Amino acid sequence: MRREYDFSSAVRGVTARRYAQGANVVVVAPDLLDVFPDAESVDETLRAIAPILRRANSS
């Protein structure tokens, strides 16, 4: 840890409940940022292909 990081007033476990509920973080590769510049564009694309993938997985 760097010396300039000050955790003296931090509260232990304050975000633990939120992360226990689930946190999905995906990093988009730099070469795809022109196609997927934000979370909305990723979500839109995934929602479009999800039915196809669900049908393929249920077969």
Long-range contacts (C-beta under 8 A, 24 or more apart in sequence): none
